[in-house]
């Protein structure tokens, strides 16, 4: 059943998802930077020890680490943002009247 606006009782509502969007963006950047740095450091140590030969291995490992870290960070950021959207923020907006509301807060009243 669609969400109903508590002000005008319209079913024409949509979710804003501000924290989910912000969490995904921040998590992607943080995860990519962390993954890149970790993989880059590991690749340099491996090259020094003679396990990985050449700068190509170092660069590709760092890029792959950045991608994997970005995906992991994005997933965590979106999950945390979803919790913030649903439990803390007023996450729904009525298309008819523009009223912004939360389902949890309206259910308590």
C-alpha positions as a Markdown table, in Angstrom:
| # | Residue | x | y | z |
|---|---|---|---|---|
| 1 | Unk | 0.0 | 0.0 | 0.0 |
| 2 | Unk | 1.4 | 3.4 | -0.9 |
| 3 | Unk | 2.2 | 5.8 | 1.9 |
| 4 | Unk | -0.5 | 8.3 | 2.7 |
| 5 | Unk | 0.1 | 12.0 | 3.4 |
| 6 | Unk | -1.0 | 12.9 | 6.9 |
| 7 | Unk | -1.9 | 16.4 | 5.8 |
| 8 | Unk | -4.0 | 15.9 | 2.7 |
| 9 | Unk | -4.5 | 12.1 | 2.7 |
| 10 | Unk | -3.1 | 11.8 | -0.8 |
| 11 | Unk | -1.3 | 8.5 | -1.8 |
| 12 | Unk | 0.9 | 10.5 | -4.3 |
| 13 | Unk | 4.1 | 10.5 | -2.2 |
| 14 | Unk | 7.7 | 9.7 | -2.8 |
| 15 | Unk | 10.8 | 9.0 | -0.6 |
| 16 | Unk | 13.5 | 11.7 | -0.5 |
| 17 | Unk | 16.4 | 9.4 | 0.6 |
| 18 | Unk | 18.8 | 12.2 | 1.4 |
| 19 | Unk | 20.9 | 10.3 | 3.9 |
| 20 | Unk | 21.0 | 7.2 | 1.6 |
| 21 | Unk | 22.4 | 9.3 | -1.2 |
| 22 | Unk | 24.9 | 11.1 | 1.0 |
| 23 | Unk | 26.0 | 7.9 | 2.7 |
| 24 | Unk | 26.5 | 6.2 | -0.6 |
| 25 | Unk | 28.6 | 9.0 | -2.0 |
| 26 | Unk | 30.7 | 9.5 | 1.1 |
| 27 | Unk | 31.1 | 5.7 | 1.6 |
| 28 | Unk | 32.2 | 5.3 | -2.0 |
| 29 | Unk | 34.9 | 8.0 | -1.7 |
| 30 | Unk | 36.2 | 6.8 | 1.6 |
| 31 | Unk | 36.2 | 3.1 | 0.6 |
| 32 | Unk | 37.9 | 3.8 | -2.7 |
| 33 | Unk | 40.6 | 5.9 | -1.0 |
| 34 | Unk | 41.1 | 3.3 | 1.7 |
| 35 | Unk | 41.1 | 0.4 | -0.8 |
| 36 | Unk | 43.5 | 2.2 | -3.1 |
| 37 | Unk | 46.0 | 3.0 | -0.3 |
| 38 | Unk | 45.8 | -0.5 | 1.2 |
| 39 | Unk | 46.3 | -2.2 | -2.1 |
| 40 | Unk | 49.0 | 0.2 | -3.2 |
| 41 | Unk | 50.9 | -0.4 | 0.0 |
| 42 | Unk | 50.5 | -4.2 | -0.3 |
| 43 | Unk | 51.6 | -4.1 | -3.9 |
| 44 | Unk | 54.7 | -2.1 | -3.1 |
| 45 | Unk | 55.7 | -4.5 | -0.3 |
| 46 | Unk | 55.1 | -7.4 | -2.7 |
| 47 | Unk | 57.2 | -5.9 | -5.4 |
| 48 | Unk | 60.0 | -5.2 | -2.9 |
| 49 | Unk | 59.9 | -8.8 | -1.7 |
| 50 | Unk | 60.0 | -10.0 | -5.3 |
| 51 | Unk | 56.6 | -11.5 | -5.3 |
| 52 | Unk | 55.0 | -9.0 | -7.7 |
| 53 | Unk | 57.3 | -7.8 | -10.5 |
| 54 | Unk | 57.2 | -4.3 | -11.9 |
| 55 | Unk | 55.2 | -1.1 | -11.6 |
| 56 | Unk | 52.3 | -2.6 | -13.7 |
| 57 | Unk | 51.4 | -5.0 | -10.9 |
| 58 | Unk | 51.5 | -2.2 | -8.3 |
| 59 | Unk | 49.3 | 0.1 | -10.4 |
| 60 | Unk | 46.7 | -2.6 | -11.3 |
| 61 | Unk | 46.6 | -3.8 | -7.7 |
| 62 | Unk | 45.9 | -0.3 | -6.4 |
| 63 | Unk | 43.2 | 0.3 | -9.0 |
| 64 | Unk | 41.5 | -3.0 | -8.2 |
| 65 | Unk | 41.8 | -2.2 | -4.5 |
| 66 | Unk | 40.2 | 1.2 | -5.1 |
| 67 | Unk | 37.3 | -0.3 | -7.0 |
| 68 | Unk | 36.6 | -3.0 | -4.4 |
| 69 | Unk | 37.0 | -0.6 | -1.6 |
| 70 | Unk | 34.6 | 1.8 | -3.3 |
| 71 | Unk | 32.0 | -0.8 | -3.7 |
| 72 | Unk | 32.3 | -1.9 | -0.1 |
| 73 | Unk | 32.2 | 1.7 | 1.1 |
| 74 | Unk | 29.2 | 2.5 | -1.0 |
| 75 | Unk | 27.3 | -0.6 | 0.3 |
| 76 | Unk | 27.9 | 0.3 | 3.9 |
| 77 | Unk | 27.1 | 4.0 | 3.3 |
| 78 | Unk | 23.8 | 3.2 | 1.7 |
| 79 | Unk | 22.9 | 0.8 | 4.5 |
| 80 | Unk | 23.6 | 3.4 | 7.2 |
| 81 | Unk | 21.9 | 6.1 | 5.2 |
| 82 | Unk | 18.8 | 4.0 | 4.9 |
| 83 | Unk | 18.6 | 3.6 | 8.7 |
| 84 | Unk | 19.0 | 7.4 | 9.1 |
| 85 | Unk | 16.3 | 8.1 | 6.5 |
| 86 | Unk | 13.8 | 5.7 | 8.0 |
| 87 | Unk | 14.4 | 6.3 | 11.7 |
| 88 | Unk | 15.6 | 9.9 | 12.1 |
| 89 | Unk | 14.7 | 12.1 | 9.1 |
| 90 | Unk | 11.4 | 13.0 | 7.6 |
| 91 | Unk | 11.9 | 10.9 | 4.4 |
| 92 | Unk | 8.6 | 11.2 | 2.5 |
| 93 | Unk | 7.2 | 14.1 | 0.6 |
| 94 | Unk | 3.6 | 14.5 | -0.7 |
| 95 | Unk | 3.5 | 15.4 | -4.4 |
| 96 | Unk | 0.1 | 17.1 | -4.0 |
| 97 | Unk | 0.7 | 19.4 | -1.1 |
| 98 | Unk | 4.5 | 19.3 | -0.5 |
| 99 | Unk | 4.2 | 18.1 | 3.1 |
| 100 | Unk | 7.3 | 16.3 | 4.3 |
| 101 | Unk | 6.7 | 13.6 | 6.9 |
| 102 | Unk | 8.0 | 10.4 | 8.4 |
| 103 | Unk | 6.1 | 7.2 | 8.7 |
| 104 | Unk | 7.4 | 6.3 | 12.2 |
| 105 | Unk | 6.6 | 9.7 | 13.7 |
| 106 | Unk | 3.1 | 9.7 | 12.1 |
| 107 | Unk | 2.4 | 6.2 | 13.4 |
| 108 | Unk | 3.2 | 7.3 | 17.0 |
| 109 | Unk | 0.6 | 10.1 | 17.0 |
